[in-house]
Amino acid sequence: MPSITVVTICFNNKDELIKSCASVNAQQQQPFEHIIIDGSTTSDIKNYFESNAQPSWRRWICERDNGIADAFNKGIRNAGGDIIHLLNSGDVYFDDTILKKVAAQCTPGTNSTWCHGQLHMKRGGTWVIIGKPFDKTKVYRGMRGTLHPTMFVSKALYNKYGLFDTSLKIAMDYDFLLRIAAEPYTYLDFPIVTFDPHGVSTNTYLQSLKENKLCYEKHFGKSSKLTIWQWRLTVLHHLLNSPIGNFLYRVKKGLGMENA
């Protein structure tokens, strides 16, 4: 069975972090280690860990960093497991079997170097489960079907392709996906994580589209497919944030098309 390192980055959000830690604690198969990267401007999180007993496999680094990508990289560099999962503070595992099921399907000796699954999230005012098998011919669509919170990546893959680009504020995960697009993977046909709807990419969605465009063009050049797809996503974003959009999405969900 592979050893799994869970990395959680956080910033001045103790309550959300505690929720994520509780989710890891509840797993039937505990991780090899759980590394907390705390870049907070306050000592609330550091004080919490120092005054509350933690599992022996949990450790924390409390120091300022240079943003999300830098915090991810710090966690990856400190990881000792075969496989790394980036569980953002506020996100929780869908149920208590996730690490056990992932370890069983992402075993050493298989051809896959990474895996991903489905995401439980709120869209259009309703909770849905989304996610599709990765298709490298459709990377212009961003991470719409391949959701970063569900990705388990081998440490060897980070060693091969490098860490996250610290010049990016939001789309560092998409940029990394573009770099590993040709690598073999395994699709996990079950929900992995319940997504906290208050994340950076959620709250700055339109800005994330701009960064996605820059990343794609850096690797593959300009694309009319990308332009049309991003126009579609922009229209859908504005629609979903309106009362009629929420209603239409519930209809779409009722037709079983929430993953389209």
C-alpha positions in Angstrom: 0.0 0.0 0.0 1.4 3.4 -0.9 2.0 6.0 1.9 -0.1 9.1 1.6 0.9 12.5 2.7 -2.0 15.0 3.2 -0.9 18.7 2.9 -3.2 21.4 4.2 -2.4 25.1 3.7 -4.2 27.7 5.8 -4.3 31.4 6.4 -6.1 33.0 9.4 -8.9 30.5 9.3 -8.6 28.3 12.4 -12.2 27.1 12.4 -12.0 25.9 8.8 -8.7 24.2 9.4 -10.1 22.4 12.5 -12.9 21.0 10.3 -10.4 19.7 7.8 -8.2 18.1 10.5 -11.3 16.4 12.0 -12.0 14.9 8.6 -8.5 13.5 8.3 -8.7 12.1 11.8 -11.9 10.3 11.0 -10.4 8.3 8.1 -10.5 4.5 8.5 -7.0 4.4 7.1 -4.9 7.2 8.5 -2.4 9.0 6.4 1.4 8.5 6.6 1.5 12.1 7.7 -0.6 15.3 7.7 1.4 18.4 7.2 -0.1 21.8 8.0 1.4 24.9 6.3 0.2 27.9 8.2 1.1 31.3 6.8 -1.2 33.3 9.1 -0.6 36.8 10.3 -1.9 35.8 13.7 -0.8 33.0 16.1 -4.3 31.6 16.6 -3.6 28.4 14.6 -0.1 27.9 16.1 -1.5 28.3 19.6 -4.3 25.9 18.9 -2.0 23.1 17.9 0.4 23.7 20.8 -2.5 23.6 23.3 -4.5 20.7 21.9 -3.1 17.1 21.5 -2.7 16.0 17.9 -2.0 12.6 16.3 1.6 11.6 16.0 1.4 11.8 12.2 0.4 15.5 12.2 3.0 18.2 12.1 2.8 21.9 11.4 4.9 24.7 10.0 3.8 28.1 11.1 5.7 30.9 9.3 4.9 33.5 6.6 4.9 32.4 3.0 4.6 34.1 -0.4 1.2 33.0 -1.3 -0.8 29.9 -2.2 1.7 28.3 -4.6 4.6 28.9 -2.2 2.6 27.3 0.6 1.8 24.3 -1.6 5.4 23.9 -2.5 6.6 24.1 1.1 4.2 21.2 1.9 5.3 19.1 -1.0 9.0 19.7 -0.2 8.4 18.5 3.3 6.3 15.5 2.3 7.7 12.0 2.9 4.9 9.9 1.4 4.7 8.2 -2.0 1.5 10.1 -2.9 0.6 13.7 -2.0 -3.0 15.0 -1.5 -3.5 18.8 -1.2 -6.6 19.1 1.1 -7.3 22.8 1.5 -8.4 24.2 4.8 -12.2 24.1 4.9 -12.4 21.1 2.5 -13.3 17.7 4.0 -13.2 14.2 2.8 -16.6 13.0 1.4 -16.7 10.1 3.9 -14.3 8.1 6.2 -13.3 5.6 3.5 -11.5 7.9 1.1 -7.9 7.4 2.0 -8.4 3.6 2.2 -10.1 3.5 -1.2 -7.5 5.8 -2.8 -4.6 3.7 -1.4 -6.2 0.5 -2.8 -6.5 1.9 -6.3 -3.3 3.9 -6.5 -0.8 1.2 -5.6 2.9 1.2 -6.5 3.7 -0.8 -9.6 0.7 0.4 -11.6 1.2 2.5 -14.7 -0.6 5.6 -13.2 1.4 8.5 -11.7 -1.6 10.4 -10.5 -5.3 9.9 -9.9 -8.4 12.1 -9.5 -12.1 11.6 -8.8 -15.3 13.4 -8.2 -16.1 16.6 -6.2 -19.1 17.3 -4.0 -19.7 21.0 -4.3 -22.3 23.7 -4.4 -23.2 25.0 -7.8 -26.2 27.1 -8.8 -27.4 27.1 -5.2 -27.6 23.3 -4.9 -25.2 20.6 -3.9 -24.0 18.4 -6.8 -21.3 15.7 -7.5 -19.2 16.5 -10.5 -16.1 15.2 -12.2 -15.1 13.3 -15.4 -12.1 11.3 -16.5 -9.3 13.5 -17.6 -9.1 14.1 -21.3 -5.8 15.7 -22.5 -7.5 16.8 -25.8 -9.8 19.0 -23.8 -7.4 20.8 -21.5 -8.5 24.1 -23.0 -11.6 23.7 -20.8 -9.5 24.3 -17.7 -10.2 22.1 -14.6 -13.9 21.9 -15.1 -14.0 18.1 -15.1 -10.6 17.4 -13.5 -10.9 19.0 -10.0 -7.7 19.8 -8.2 -9.1 19.0 -4.7 -9.6 15.4 -5.8 -6.1 14.9 -7.3 -3.6 12.5 -5.6 -0.2 13.0 -7.2 3.0 10.9 -6.8 5.9 12.7 -5.2 8.0 11.4 -8.1 5.8 13.5 -10.5 6.6 16.7 -8.7 10.3 15.8 -8.8 10.0 15.2 -12.6 8.0 18.3 -13.6 8.7 20.7 -10.8 6.5 22.4 -8.2 3.8 25.1 -8.6 4.6 28.3 -10.4 4.7 31.0 -7.7 4.1 33.8 -10.2 0.5 32.6 -10.4 -2.1 33.6 -7.8 -4.9 31.3 -8.7 -4.3 29.0 -11.6 -1.1 27.3 -10.4 -3.0 23.9 -10.2 -4.1 24.3 -13.9 -0.6 25.1 -15.0 0.7 22.0 -13.2 -2.1 19.9 -14.9 -1.0 21.1 -18.3 2.6 20.0 -17.5 1.6 16.5 -16.6 -1.1 16.1 -19.3 0.7 13.2 -21.0 1.2 11.2 -17.8 -0.9 8.1 -17.2 -3.6 8.5 -14.6 -6.4 6.6 -12.9 -9.9 8.0 -12.6 -11.7 7.3 -9.3 -15.4 7.0 -10.0 -16.5 8.2 -6.5 -16.6 11.5 -4.6 -13.4 12.4 -2.9 -13.9 15.8 -1.2 -16.7 18.1 -0.2 -15.5 21.5 -1.4 -15.6 24.6 0.7 -17.4 27.2 -1.5 -15.4 30.1 0.0 -12.0 29.4 -1.7 -9.9 31.9 -3.6 -10.7 30.5 -7.0 -14.4 30.5 -6.3 -14.4 34.1 -5.1 -12.3 35.4 -7.9 -13.6 33.2 -10.7 -13.3 35.6 -13.6 -9.7 36.4 -12.6 -9.0 32.7 -12.6 -10.2 32.4 -16.2 -7.7 35.1 -17.2 -4.8 33.2 -15.5 -6.0 29.9 -17.1 -5.8 31.6 -20.5 -2.2 32.8 -19.9 -1.2 29.3 -18.7 -2.7 27.5 -21.7 -1.2 29.9 -24.2 2.2 29.5 -22.5 2.2 25.8 -23.1 0.1 25.4 -26.4 -0.2 28.9 -28.0 -3.4 30.7 -28.9 -6.6 28.8 -29.4 -10.0 29.7 -30.8 -11.5 26.7 -28.8 -10.1 28.3 -25.6 -11.6 31.7 -26.5 -15.1 30.3 -27.2 -15.0 28.0 -24.1 -14.0 30.9 -21.8 -16.8 33.1 -23.3 -19.2 30.2 -22.5 -17.9 30.0 -18.9 -18.2 33.7 -18.3 -21.8 33.8 -19.5 -22.6 30.7 -17.3 -20.9 32.3 -14.3 -23.1 35.4 -14.5 -26.2 33.3 -15.2 -25.6 31.0 -12.2 -25.2 34.0 -9.9 -28.7 35.2 -10.8 -32.1 33.8 -9.4 -33.1 32.5 -12.8 -29.7 30.8 -13.2 -30.1 28.9 -10.0 -33.5 27.7 -11.1 -32.3 26.6 -14.5 -29.4 24.7 -12.9 -31.7 22.9 -10.6 -33.7 21.9 -13.7 -30.4 20.7 -15.3 -29.6 18.7 -12.2 -33.1 17.2 -12.2 -32.3 16.0 -15.8 -29.1 14.4 -14.6 -27.0 16.9 -16.6 -25.1 18.6 -13.8 -21.8 17.1 -15.0 -22.2 18.3 -18.6 
